[in-house]
Amino acid sequence: MHAHSVQMFGGFVSSTIFISSNFPMLFKAFKTKDLHSYSMGQLILGNLGNTVYWLYVVSLPVGPVWVLQGFFSLSSASMLFCYLRYEKKWFRLRRDVSGCSKELRAAGQG
């Protein structure tokens, strides 16, 4: 086996392990919608770090690191979105019994 083949295989295996390690966290977050133990600062910095790291990844040939970074970016952005939606209650309009949003009722438009 050539050194390049061994490196690609190692990159594929490690990427698969790293990706698999995130699935329990993602499944629990989407299933329970309970993200109170997460820090918004950590989620924001993680997304910022992923964005900056893409500057390096795009200089590399397409390979396992692209898949790994793509997954990390997507999962990190998903966790931030879920945190903002379920913990901070962003991205949703609340409806009361009449079907009008509380915001519209308060403004006298509903």
Biopython code that builds the backbone (N, CA, C, O; Angstrom):
import numpy as np
from Bio.PDB.StructureBuilder import StructureBuilder

atoms = [
    (1, "MET", "N", (0.840, -1.179, 0.000)),
    (1, "MET", "CA", (0.000, 0.000, 0.000)),
    (1, "MET", "C", (0.889, 1.247, 0.000)),
    (1, "MET", "O", (1.861, 1.318, 0.752)),
    (2, "HIS", "N", (0.562, 2.202, -0.821)),
    (2, "HIS", "CA", (1.348, 3.441, -0.904)),
    (2, "HIS", "C", (1.058, 4.339, 0.300)),
    (2, "HIS", "O", (0.004, 4.240, 0.927)),
    (3, "ALA", "N", (1.997, 5.199, 0.601)),
    (3, "ALA", "CA", (1.846, 6.115, 1.738)),
    (3, "ALA", "C", (0.622, 6.999, 1.558)),
    (3, "ALA", "O", (-0.095, 7.282, 2.518)),
    (4, "HIS", "N", (0.384, 7.438, 0.318)),
    (4, "HIS", "CA", (-0.786, 8.295, 0.070)),
    (4, "HIS", "C", (-2.086, 7.536, 0.355)),
    (4, "HIS", "O", (-3.027, 8.110, 0.903)),
    (5, "SER", "N", (-2.144, 6.273, -0.007)),
    (5, "SER", "CA", (-3.338, 5.458, 0.250)),
    (5, "SER", "C", (-3.562, 5.270, 1.747)),
    (5, "SER", "O", (-4.698, 5.316, 2.219)),
    (6, "VAL", "N", (-2.483, 5.060, 2.488)),
    (6, "VAL", "CA", (-2.582, 4.907, 3.936)),
    (6, "VAL", "C", (-3.080, 6.206, 4.564)),
    (6, "VAL", "O", (-3.913, 6.176, 5.470)),
    (7, "GLN", "N", (-2.578, 7.340, 4.092)),
    (7, "GLN", "CA", (-3.017, 8.631, 4.616)),
    (7, "GLN", "C", (-4.492, 8.873, 4.320)),
    (7, "GLN", "O", (-5.225, 9.336, 5.194)),
    (8, "MET", "N", (-4.936, 8.571, 3.115)),
    (8, "MET", "CA", (-6.343, 8.750, 2.760)),
    (8, "MET", "C", (-7.234, 7.831, 3.589)),
    (8, "MET", "O", (-8.295, 8.248, 4.054)),
    (9, "PHE", "N", (-6.811, 6.593, 3.776)),
    (9, "PHE", "CA", (-7.580, 5.655, 4.585)),
    (9, "PHE", "C", (-7.652, 6.141, 6.027)),
    (9, "PHE", "O", (-8.717, 6.100, 6.643)),
    (10, "GLY", "N", (-6.525, 6.602, 6.570)),
    (10, "GLY", "CA", (-6.513, 7.140, 7.935)),
    (10, "GLY", "C", (-7.410, 8.354, 8.069)),
    (10, "GLY", "O", (-8.118, 8.504, 9.064)),
    (11, "GLY", "N", (-7.381, 9.219, 7.070)),
    (11, "GLY", "CA", (-8.256, 10.398, 7.087)),
    (11, "GLY", "C", (-9.725, 10.015, 7.030)),
    (11, "GLY", "O", (-10.554, 10.613, 7.716)),
    (12, "PHE", "N", (-10.048, 9.024, 6.218)),
    (12, "PHE", "CA", (-11.433, 8.566, 6.116)),
    (12, "PHE", "C", (-11.909, 7.942, 7.422)),
    (12, "PHE", "O", (-13.009, 8.239, 7.888)),
    (13, "VAL", "N", (-11.079, 7.070, 8.021)),
    (13, "VAL", "CA", (-11.459, 6.400, 9.270)),
    (13, "VAL", "C", (-11.608, 7.414, 10.399)),
    (13, "VAL", "O", (-12.588, 7.364, 11.142)),
    (14, "SER", "N", (-10.654, 8.334, 10.542)),
    (14, "SER", "CA", (-10.745, 9.317, 11.629)),
    (14, "SER", "C", (-11.929, 10.255, 11.419)),
    (14, "SER", "O", (-12.591, 10.636, 12.384)),
    (15, "SER", "N", (-12.202, 10.631, 10.173)),
    (15, "SER", "CA", (-13.369, 11.474, 9.900)),
    (15, "SER", "C", (-14.659, 10.764, 10.281)),
    (15, "SER", "O", (-15.563, 11.370, 10.858)),
    (16, "THR", "N", (-14.742, 9.473, 9.956)),
    (16, "THR", "CA", (-15.921, 8.684, 10.309)),
    (16, "THR", "C", (-16.095, 8.604, 11.823)),
    (16, "THR", "O", (-17.217, 8.706, 12.320)),
    (17, "ILE", "N", (-15.012, 8.426, 12.554)),
    (17, "ILE", "CA", (-15.080, 8.363, 14.018)),
    (17, "ILE", "C", (-15.519, 9.705, 14.594)),
    (17, "ILE", "O", (-16.399, 9.751, 15.453)),
    (18, "PHE", "N", (-14.913, 10.799, 14.130)),
    (18, "PHE", "CA", (-15.284, 12.122, 14.629)),
    (18, "PHE", "C", (-16.745, 12.446, 14.318)),
    (18, "PHE", "O", (-17.459, 12.970, 15.173)),
    (19, "ILE", "N", (-17.182, 12.145, 13.125)),
    (19, "ILE", "CA", (-18.574, 12.402, 12.746)),
    (19, "ILE", "C", (-19.511, 11.568, 13.610)),
    (19, "ILE", "O", (-20.513, 12.079, 14.109)),
    (20, "SER", "N", (-19.195, 10.295, 13.791)),
    (20, "SER", "CA", (-20.038, 9.403, 14.603)),
    (20, "SER", "C", (-20.130, 9.886, 16.045)),
    (20, "SER", "O", (-21.164, 9.700, 16.688)),
    (21, "SER", "N", (-19.093, 10.491, 16.557)),
    (21, "SER", "CA", (-19.115, 10.954, 17.947)),
    (21, "SER", "C", (-20.084, 12.104, 18.159)),
    (21, "SER", "O", (-20.478, 12.372, 19.294)),
    (22, "ASN", "N", (-20.475, 12.786, 17.097)),
    (22, "ASN", "CA", (-21.413, 13.907, 17.220)),
    (22, "ASN", "C", (-22.880, 13.493, 17.124)),
    (22, "ASN", "O", (-23.760, 14.234, 17.562)),
    (23, "PHE", "N", (-23.151, 12.322, 16.558)),
    (23, "PHE", "CA", (-24.538, 11.915, 16.367)),
    (23, "PHE", "C", (-25.346, 11.828, 17.661)),
    (23, "PHE", "O", (-26.482, 12.302, 17.674)),
    (24, "PRO", "N", (-24.827, 11.247, 18.758)),
    (24, "PRO", "CA", (-25.634, 11.212, 19.989)),
    (24, "PRO", "C", (-26.050, 12.606, 20.466)),
    (24, "PRO", "O", (-27.185, 12.798, 20.903)),
    (25, "MET", "N", (-25.140, 13.575, 20.384)),
    (25, "MET", "CA", (-25.453, 14.945, 20.799)),
    (25, "MET", "C", (-26.540, 15.539, 19.912)),
    (25, "MET", "O", (-27.481, 16.158, 20.411)),
    (26, "LEU", "N", (-26.416, 15.355, 18.605)),
    (26, "LEU", "CA", (-27.394, 15.912, 17.676)),
    (26, "LEU", "C", (-28.755, 15.255, 17.839)),
    (26, "LEU", "O", (-29.775, 15.943, 17.860)),
    (27, "PHE", "N", (-28.784, 13.932, 17.953)),
    (27, "PHE", "CA", (-30.065, 13.236, 18.118)),
    (27, "PHE", "C", (-30.754, 13.655, 19.404)),
    (27, "PHE", "O", (-31.965, 13.879, 19.410)),
    (28, "LYS", "N", (-29.999, 13.765, 20.498)),
    (28, "LYS", "CA", (-30.589, 14.171, 21.775)),
    (28, "LYS", "C", (-31.132, 15.598, 21.694)),
    (28, "LYS", "O", (-32.216, 15.881, 22.205)),
    (29, "ALA", "N", (-30.388, 16.488, 21.061)),
    (29, "ALA", "CA", (-30.832, 17.883, 20.952)),
    (29, "ALA", "C", (-32.116, 17.985, 20.133)),
    (29, "ALA", "O", (-33.037, 18.704, 20.518)),
    (30, "PHE", "N", (-32.187, 17.273, 19.006)),
    (30, "PHE", "CA", (-33.382, 17.349, 18.169)),
    (30, "PHE", "C", (-34.566, 16.625, 18.800)),
    (30, "PHE", "O", (-35.713, 17.034, 18.621)),
    (31, "LYS", "N", (-34.289, 15.547, 19.541)),
    (31, "LYS", "CA", (-35.368, 14.773, 20.143)),
    (31, "LYS", "C", (-35.957, 15.471, 21.369)),
    (31, "LYS", "O", (-37.176, 15.600, 21.482)),
    (32, "THR", "N", (-35.104, 15.917, 22.280)),
    (32, "THR", "CA", (-35.590, 16.481, 23.541)),
    (32, "THR", "C", (-35.819, 17.987, 23.477)),
    (32, "THR", "O", (-36.590, 18.528, 24.270)),
    (33, "LYS", "N", (-35.164, 18.664, 22.553)),
    (33, "LYS", "CA", (-35.213, 20.132, 22.447)),
    (33, "LYS", "C", (-34.745, 20.812, 23.743)),
    (33, "LYS", "O", (-35.105, 21.955, 24.024)),
    (34, "ASP", "N", (-33.947, 20.094, 24.514)),
    (34, "ASP", "CA", (-33.424, 20.596, 25.785)),
    (34, "ASP", "C", (-31.943, 20.909, 25.602)),
    (34, "ASP", "O", (-31.104, 20.008, 25.601)),
    (35, "LEU", "N", (-31.634, 22.177, 25.450)),
    (35, "LEU", "CA", (-30.246, 22.592, 25.234)),
    (35, "LEU", "C", (-29.754, 23.540, 26.325)),
    (35, "LEU", "O", (-28.814, 24.307, 26.115)),
    (36, "HIS", "N", (-30.401, 23.482, 27.501)),
    (36, "HIS", "CA", (-30.036, 24.433, 28.559)),
    (36, "HIS", "C", (-28.608, 24.243, 29.050)),
    (36, "HIS", "O", (-28.031, 25.173, 29.614)),
    (37, "SER", "N", (-28.022, 23.068, 28.854)),
    (37, "SER", "CA", (-26.656, 22.841, 29.329)),
    (37, "SER", "C", (-25.600, 23.386, 28.357)),
    (37, "SER", "O", (-24.405, 23.342, 28.652)),
    (38, "TYR", "N", (-26.032, 23.891, 27.219)),
    (38, "TYR", "CA", (-25.095, 24.442, 26.244)),
    (38, "TYR", "C", (-24.900, 25.937, 26.484)),
    (38, "TYR", "O", (-25.797, 26.623, 26.975)),
    (39, "SER", "N", (-23.740, 26.419, 26.138)),
    (39, "SER", "CA", (-23.412, 27.829, 26.269)),
    (39, "SER", "C", (-23.539, 28.500, 24.902)),
    (39, "SER", "O", (-22.969, 28.030, 23.917)),
    (40, "MET", "N", (-24.291, 29.601, 24.849)),
    (40, "MET", "CA", (-24.425, 30.317, 23.586)),
    (40, "MET", "C", (-23.067, 30.834, 23.121)),
    (40, "MET", "O", (-22.787, 30.845, 21.923)),
    (41, "GLY", "N", (-22.237, 31.253, 24.044)),
    (41, "GLY", "CA", (-20.896, 31.727, 23.675)),
    (41, "GLY", "C", (-20.074, 30.640, 23.015)),
    (41, "GLY", "O", (-19.386, 30.895, 22.026)),
    (42, "GLN", "N", (-20.137, 29.428, 23.550)),
    (42, "GLN", "CA", (-19.387, 28.313, 22.967)),
    (42, "GLN", "C", (-19.922, 27.977, 21.587)),
    (42, "GLN", "O", (-19.144, 27.712, 20.670)),
    (43, "LEU", "N", (-21.245, 27.983, 21.426)),
    (43, "LEU", "CA", (-21.834, 27.673, 20.122)),
    (43, "LEU", "C", (-21.480, 28.734, 19.082)),
    (43, "LEU", "O", (-21.202, 28.403, 17.930)),
    (44, "ILE", "N", (-21.488, 29.997, 19.479)),
    (44, "ILE", "CA", (-21.126, 31.076, 18.557)),
    (44, "ILE", "C", (-19.645, 30.988, 18.186)),
    (44, "ILE", "O", (-19.292, 31.105, 17.012)),
    (45, "LEU", "N", (-18.777, 30.781, 19.185)),
    (45, "LEU", "CA", (-17.344, 30.670, 18.901)),
    (45, "LEU", "C", (-17.036, 29.434, 18.053)),
    (45, "LEU", "O", (-16.152, 29.477, 17.197)),
    (46, "GLY", "N", (-17.753, 28.343, 18.283)),
    (46, "GLY", "CA", (-17.566, 27.153, 17.464)),
    (46, "GLY", "C", (-17.910, 27.416, 16.011)),
    (46, "GLY", "O", (-17.194, 26.977, 15.111)),
    (47, "ASN", "N", (-19.006, 28.132, 15.775)),
    (47, "ASN", "CA", (-19.392, 28.478, 14.409)),
    (47, "ASN", "C", (-18.396, 29.449, 13.785)),
    (47, "ASN", "O", (-18.059, 29.321, 12.607)),
    (48, "LEU", "N", (-17.930, 30.402, 14.555)),
    (48, "LEU", "CA", (-16.929, 31.343, 14.059)),
    (48, "LEU", "C", (-15.633, 30.610, 13.706)),
    (48, "LEU", "O", (-15.034, 30.862, 12.660)),
    (49, "GLY", "N", (-15.208, 29.704, 14.584)),
    (49, "GLY", "CA", (-14.014, 28.919, 14.315)),
    (49, "GLY", "C", (-14.153, 28.067, 13.064)),
    (49, "GLY", "O", (-13.216, 27.964, 12.273)),
    (50, "ASN", "N", (-15.321, 27.454, 12.881)),
    (50, "ASN", "CA", (-15.560, 26.650, 11.674)),
    (50, "ASN", "C", (-15.498, 27.518, 10.424)),
    (50, "ASN", "O", (-14.950, 27.100, 9.404)),
    (51, "THR", "N", (-16.049, 28.708, 10.496)),
    (51, "THR", "CA", (-16.029, 29.615, 9.350)),
    (51, "THR", "C", (-14.601, 30.003, 8.988)),
    (51, "THR", "O", (-14.223, 29.972, 7.816)),
    (52, "VAL", "N", (-13.814, 30.364, 9.983)),
    (52, "VAL", "CA", (-12.426, 30.752, 9.730)),
    (52, "VAL", "C", (-11.617, 29.552, 9.234)),
    (52, "VAL", "O", (-10.763, 29.702, 8.360)),
    (53, "TYR", "N", (-11.876, 28.373, 9.780)),
    (53, "TYR", "CA", (-11.133, 27.179, 9.375)),
    (53, "TYR", "C", (-11.387, 26.824, 7.911)),
    (53, "TYR", "O", (-10.535, 26.225, 7.255)),
    (54, "TRP", "N", (-12.570, 27.199, 7.403)),
    (54, "TRP", "CA", (-12.846, 26.960, 5.978)),
    (54, "TRP", "C", (-11.836, 27.678, 5.086)),
    (54, "TRP", "O", (-11.559, 27.212, 3.981)),
    (55, "LEU", "N", (-11.276, 28.808, 5.543)),
    (55, "LEU", "CA", (-10.259, 29.510, 4.761)),
    (55, "LEU", "C", (-9.052, 28.611, 4.513)),
    (55, "LEU", "O", (-8.415, 28.691, 3.462)),
    (56, "TYR", "N", (-8.745, 27.763, 5.479)),
    (56, "TYR", "CA", (-7.645, 26.814, 5.318)),
    (56, "TYR", "C", (-8.083, 25.604, 4.488)),
    (56, "TYR", "O", (-7.352, 25.172, 3.596)),
    (57, "VAL", "N", (-9.255, 25.061, 4.769)),
    (57, "VAL", "CA", (-9.716, 23.833, 4.115)),
    (57, "VAL", "C", (-9.841, 24.016, 2.607)),
    (57, "VAL", "O", (-9.514, 23.103, 1.849)),
    (58, "VAL", "N", (-10.308, 25.177, 2.161)),
    (58, "VAL", "CA", (-10.482, 25.365, 0.716)),
    (58, "VAL", "C", (-9.153, 25.361, -0.034)),
    (58, "VAL", "O", (-9.135, 25.206, -1.255)),
    (59, "SER", "N", (-8.039, 25.531, 0.681)),
    (59, "SER", "CA", (-6.732, 25.482, 0.022)),
    (59, "SER", "C", (-6.236, 24.046, -0.160)),
    (59, "SER", "O", (-5.233, 23.816, -0.836)),
    (60, "LEU", "N", (-6.936, 23.083, 0.441)),
    (60, "LEU", "CA", (-6.528, 21.677, 0.364)),
    (60, "LEU", "C", (-7.278, 20.974, -0.761)),
    (60, "LEU", "O", (-8.365, 21.403, -1.149)),
    (61, "PRO", "N", (-6.699, 19.895, -1.284)),
    (61, "PRO", "CA", (-7.437, 19.120, -2.280)),
    (61, "PRO", "C", (-8.667, 18.475, -1.624)),
    (61, "PRO", "O", (-8.665, 18.175, -0.430)),
    (62, "VAL", "N", (-9.702, 18.272, -2.424)),
    (62, "VAL", "CA", (-10.926, 17.671, -1.901)),
    (62, "VAL", "C", (-10.599, 16.280, -1.373)),
    (62, "VAL", "O", (-9.957, 15.477, -2.051)),
    (63, "GLY", "N", (-11.047, 16.013, -0.166)),
    (63, "GLY", "CA", (-10.775, 14.735, 0.471)),
    (63, "GLY", "C", (-11.538, 14.629, 1.774)),
    (63, "GLY", "O", (-12.514, 15.350, 1.983)),
    (64, "PRO", "N", (-11.106, 13.736, 2.655)),
    (64, "PRO", "CA", (-11.823, 13.512, 3.916)),
    (64, "PRO", "C", (-11.958, 14.767, 4.779)),
    (64, "PRO", "O", (-12.956, 14.931, 5.481)),
    (65, "VAL", "N", (-10.961, 15.652, 4.728)),
    (65, "VAL", "CA", (-11.042, 16.854, 5.561)),
    (65, "VAL", "C", (-12.207, 17.743, 5.125)),
    (65, "VAL", "O", (-12.793, 18.433, 5.959)),
    (66, "TRP", "N", (-12.554, 17.740, 3.841)),
    (66, "TRP", "CA", (-13.705, 18.506, 3.358)),
    (66, "TRP", "C", (-14.990, 17.947, 3.942)),
    (66, "TRP", "O", (-15.859, 18.702, 4.378)),
    (67, "VAL", "N", (-15.109, 16.643, 3.952)),
    (67, "VAL", "CA", (-16.307, 15.998, 4.517)),
    (67, "VAL", "C", (-16.389, 16.280, 6.006)),
    (67, "VAL", "O", (-17.450, 16.635, 6.519)),
    (68, "LEU", "N", (-15.281, 16.125, 6.694)),
    (68, "LEU", "CA", (-15.254, 16.359, 8.136)),
    (68, "LEU", "C", (-15.605, 17.806, 8.468)),
    (68, "LEU", "O", (-16.441, 18.055, 9.337)),
    (69, "GLN", "N", (-14.984, 18.746, 7.795)),
    (69, "GLN", "CA", (-15.256, 20.163, 8.064)),
    (69, "GLN", "C", (-16.688, 20.534, 7.678)),
    (69, "GLN", "O", (-17.338, 21.319, 8.369)),
    (70, "GLY", "N", (-17.168, 19.978, 6.588)),
    (70, "GLY", "CA", (-18.554, 20.232, 6.200)),
    (70, "GLY", "C", (-19.532, 19.730, 7.248)),
    (70, "GLY", "O", (-20.500, 20.414, 7.580)),
    (71, "PHE", "N", (-19.282, 18.541, 7.767)),
    (71, "PHE", "CA", (-20.154, 18.001, 8.815)),
    (71, "PHE", "C", (-20.073, 18.839, 10.081)),
    (71, "PHE", "O", (-21.100, 19.178, 10.670)),
    (72, "PHE", "N", (-18.848, 19.178, 10.507)),
    (72, "PHE", "CA", (-18.702, 19.994, 11.718)),
    (72, "PHE", "C", (-19.401, 21.341, 11.563)),
    (72, "PHE", "O", (-20.051, 21.812, 12.496)),
    (73, "SER", "N", (-19.273, 21.955, 10.409)),
    (73, "SER", "CA", (-19.925, 23.245, 10.181)),
    (73, "SER", "C", (-21.437, 23.114, 10.224)),
    (73, "SER", "O", (-22.119, 23.932, 10.841)),
    (74, "LEU", "N", (-21.960, 22.093, 9.574)),
    (74, "LEU", "CA", (-23.408, 21.877, 9.550)),
    (74, "LEU", "C", (-23.947, 21.528, 10.931)),
    (74, "LEU", "O", (-24.980, 22.057, 11.340)),
    (75, "SER", "N", (-23.267, 20.648, 11.652)),
    (75, "SER", "CA", (-23.760, 20.274, 12.977)),
    (75, "SER", "C", (-23.640, 21.429, 13.961)),
    (75, "SER", "O", (-24.518, 21.616, 14.803)),
    (76, "SER", "N", (-22.573, 22.201, 13.866)),
    (76, "SER", "CA", (-22.398, 23.351, 14.753)),
    (76, "SER", "C", (-23.462, 24.418, 14.483)),
    (76, "SER", "O", (-24.023, 24.990, 15.417)),
    (77, "ALA", "N", (-23.734, 24.680, 13.215)),
    (77, "ALA", "CA", (-24.772, 25.649, 12.869)),
    (77, "ALA", "C", (-26.153, 25.146, 13.301)),
    (77, "ALA", "O", (-26.988, 25.932, 13.749)),
    (78, "SER", "N", (-26.393, 23.848, 13.167)),
    (78, "SER", "CA", (-27.670, 23.274, 13.595)),
    (78, "SER", "C", (-27.856, 23.399, 15.100)),
    (78, "SER", "O", (-28.947, 23.717, 15.571)),
    (79, "MET", "N", (-26.796, 23.149, 15.848)),
    (79, "MET", "CA", (-26.894, 23.261, 17.310)),
    (79, "MET", "C", (-27.146, 24.709, 17.728)),
    (79, "MET", "O", (-27.923, 24.957, 18.651)),
    (80, "LEU", "N", (-26.500, 25.667, 17.061)),
    (80, "LEU", "CA", (-26.743, 27.071, 17.382)),
    (80, "LEU", "C", (-28.178, 27.449, 17.049)),
    (80, "LEU", "O", (-28.836, 28.130, 17.835)),
    (81, "PHE", "N", (-28.671, 27.016, 15.892)),
    (81, "PHE", "CA", (-30.050, 27.300, 15.516)),
    (81, "PHE", "C", (-31.023, 26.701, 16.537)),
    (81, "PHE", "O", (-31.963, 27.370, 16.968)),
    (82, "CYS", "N", (-30.798, 25.445, 16.919)),
    (82, "CYS", "CA", (-31.683, 24.807, 17.905)),
    (82, "CYS", "C", (-31.612, 25.518, 19.247)),
    (82, "CYS", "O", (-32.637, 25.697, 19.905)),
    (83, "TYR", "N", (-30.420, 25.924, 19.661)),
    (83, "TYR", "CA", (-30.281, 26.644, 20.924)),
    (83, "TYR", "C", (-31.080, 27.941, 20.891)),
    (83, "TYR", "O", (-31.816, 28.252, 21.828)),
    (84, "LEU", "N", (-30.930, 28.690, 19.811)),
    (84, "LEU", "CA", (-31.655, 29.961, 19.708)),
    (84, "LEU", "C", (-33.164, 29.731, 19.620)),
    (84, "LEU", "O", (-33.945, 30.516, 20.158)),
    (85, "ARG", "N", (-33.568, 28.671, 18.953)),
    (85, "ARG", "CA", (-34.993, 28.406, 18.790)),
    (85, "ARG", "C", (-35.635, 27.865, 20.064)),
    (85, "ARG", "O", (-36.694, 28.346, 20.467)),
    (86, "TYR", "N", (-35.018, 26.880, 20.702)),
    (86, "TYR", "CA", (-35.643, 26.199, 21.830)),
    (86, "TYR", "C", (-35.301, 26.808, 23.181)),
    (86, "TYR", "O", (-36.130, 26.777, 24.091)),
    (87, "GLU", "N", (-34.110, 27.357, 23.336)),
    (87, "GLU", "CA", (-33.735, 27.945, 24.622)),
    (87, "GLU", "C", (-34.030, 29.440, 24.677)),
    (87, "GLU", "O", (-34.509, 29.939, 25.695)),
    (88, "LYS", "N", (-33.754, 30.142, 23.613)),
    (88, "LYS", "CA", (-33.973, 31.586, 23.592)),
    (88, "LYS", "C", (-35.312, 31.968, 22.967)),
    (88, "LYS", "O", (-35.696, 33.138, 22.969)),
    (89, "LYS", "N", (-36.020, 30.967, 22.432)),
    (89, "LYS", "CA", (-37.359, 31.152, 21.844)),
    (89, "LYS", "C", (-37.357, 32.110, 20.662)),
    (89, "LYS", "O", (-38.313, 32.862, 20.474)),
    (90, "TRP", "N", (-36.294, 32.092, 19.863)),
    (90, "TRP", "CA", (-36.244, 32.880, 18.638)),
    (90, "TRP", "C", (-36.855, 32.070, 17.513)),
    (90, "TRP", "O", (-37.091, 30.872, 17.671)),
    (91, "PHE", "N", (-37.110, 32.696, 16.395)),
    (91, "PHE", "CA", (-37.563, 32.046, 15.160)),
    (91, "PHE", "C", (-38.940, 31.400, 15.264)),
    (91, "PHE", "O", (-39.181, 30.395, 14.595)),
    (92, "ARG", "N", (-39.846, 31.926, 16.066)),
    (92, "ARG", "CA", (-41.185, 31.363, 16.104)),
    (92, "ARG", "C", (-42.179, 32.430, 16.549)),
    (92, "ARG", "O", (-41.873, 33.276, 17.388)),
    (93, "LEU", "N", (-43.347, 32.371, 15.981)),
    (93, "LEU", "CA", (-44.455, 33.205, 16.429)),
    (93, "LEU", "C", (-45.339, 32.354, 17.312)),
    (93, "LEU", "O", (-45.665, 31.220, 16.961)),
    (94, "ARG", "N", (-45.724, 32.881, 18.436)),
    (94, "ARG", "CA", (-46.619, 32.135, 19.328)),
    (94, "ARG", "C", (-48.063, 32.406, 18.928)),
    (94, "ARG", "O", (-48.433, 33.541, 18.630)),
    (95, "ARG", "N", (-48.853, 31.378, 18.925)),
    (95, "ARG", "CA", (-50.271, 31.490, 18.575)),
    (95, "ARG", "C", (-51.118, 31.261, 19.823)),
    (95, "ARG", "O", (-50.820, 30.380, 20.629)),
    (96, "ASP", "N", (-52.167, 32.051, 19.978)),
    (96, "ASP", "CA", (-53.099, 31.796, 21.073)),
    (96, "ASP", "C", (-54.277, 31.000, 20.518)),
    (96, "ASP", "O", (-54.237, 30.559, 19.369)),
    (97, "VAL", "N", (-55.308, 30.814, 21.309)),
    (97, "VAL", "CA", (-56.434, 29.964, 20.942)),
    (97, "VAL", "C", (-57.150, 30.467, 19.702)),
    (97, "VAL", "O", (-57.639, 29.651, 18.920)),
    (98, "SER", "N", (-57.232, 31.752, 19.490)),
    (98, "SER", "CA", (-57.962, 32.301, 18.346)),
    (98, "SER", "C", (-57.176, 32.151, 17.040)),
    (98, "SER", "O", (-57.718, 32.416, 15.967)),
    (99, "GLY", "N", (-55.927, 31.738, 17.111)),
    (99, "GLY", "CA", (-55.123, 31.567, 15.916)),
    (99, "GLY", "C", (-54.306, 32.789, 15.549)),
    (99, "GLY", "O", (-53.477, 32.720, 14.641)),
    (100, "CYS", "N", (-54.516, 33.904, 16.226)),
    (100, "CYS", "CA", (-53.735, 35.107, 15.971)),
    (100, "CYS", "C", (-52.494, 35.084, 16.850)),
    (100, "CYS", "O", (-52.523, 34.592, 17.978)),
    (101, "SER", "N", (-51.427, 35.612, 16.329)),
    (101, "SER", "CA", (-50.228, 35.650, 17.150)),
    (101, "SER", "C", (-50.412, 36.675, 18.266)),
    (101, "SER", "O", (-51.129, 37.662, 18.105)),
    (102, "LYS", "N", (-49.768, 36.434, 19.376)),
    (102, "LYS", "CA", (-49.863, 37.350, 20.520)),
    (102, "LYS", "C", (-49.354, 38.737, 20.156)),
    (102, "LYS", "O", (-49.867, 39.743, 20.646)),
    (103, "GLU", "N", (-48.338, 38.786, 19.290)),
    (103, "GLU", "CA", (-47.786, 40.065, 18.894)),
    (103, "GLU", "C", (-48.830, 40.904, 18.127)),
    (103, "GLU", "O", (-48.937, 42.111, 18.342)),
    (104, "LEU", "N", (-49.593, 40.256, 17.235)),
    (104, "LEU", "CA", (-50.618, 40.967, 16.469)),
    (104, "LEU", "C", (-51.773, 41.400, 17.371)),
    (104, "LEU", "O", (-52.313, 42.493, 17.199)),
    (105, "ARG", "N", (-52.159, 40.552, 18.332)),
    (105, "ARG", "CA", (-53.229, 40.916, 19.264)),
    (105, "ARG", "C", (-52.823, 42.128, 20.083)),
    (105, "ARG", "O", (-53.624, 43.042, 20.281)),
    (106, "ALA", "N", (-51.581, 42.142, 20.562)),
    (106, "ALA", "CA", (-51.110, 43.254, 21.373)),
    (106, "ALA", "C", (-51.109, 44.551, 20.581)),
    (106, "ALA", "O", (-51.318, 45.627, 21.141)),
    (107, "ALA", "N", (-50.873, 44.448, 19.277)),
    (107, "ALA", "CA", (-50.853, 45.636, 18.431)),
    (107, "ALA", "C", (-52.262, 46.011, 17.975)),
    (107, "ALA", "O", (-52.451, 47.030, 17.310)),
    (108, "GLY", "N", (-53.250, 45.188, 18.333)),
    (108, "GLY", "CA", (-54.627, 45.485, 17.966)),
    (108, "GLY", "C", (-54.958, 45.125, 16.532)),
    (108, "GLY", "O", (-55.935, 45.628, 15.977)),
    (109, "GLN", "N", (-54.149, 44.249, 15.917)),
    (109, "GLN", "CA", (-54.383, 43.893, 14.521)),
    (109, "GLN", "C", (-54.978, 42.499, 14.370)),
    (109, "GLN", "O", (-55.241, 42.081, 13.242)),
    (110, "GLY", "N", (-55.201, 41.762, 15.451)),
    (110, "GLY", "CA", (-55.656, 40.380, 15.317)),
    (110, "GLY", "C", (-57.012, 40.119, 15.830)),
    (110, "GLY", "O", (-57.490, 38.986, 15.764)),
]
sb = StructureBuilder()
sb.init_structure("model")
sb.init_model(0)
sb.init_chain("A")
sb.init_seg("    ")
for serial, (resi, resn, name, xyz) in enumerate(atoms, 1):
    if name == "N":
        sb.init_residue(resn, " ", resi, " ")
    sb.init_atom(name, np.array(xyz, "f"), 0.0, 1.0, " ", f" {name:<3s}", serial, name[0])
structure = sb.get_structure()
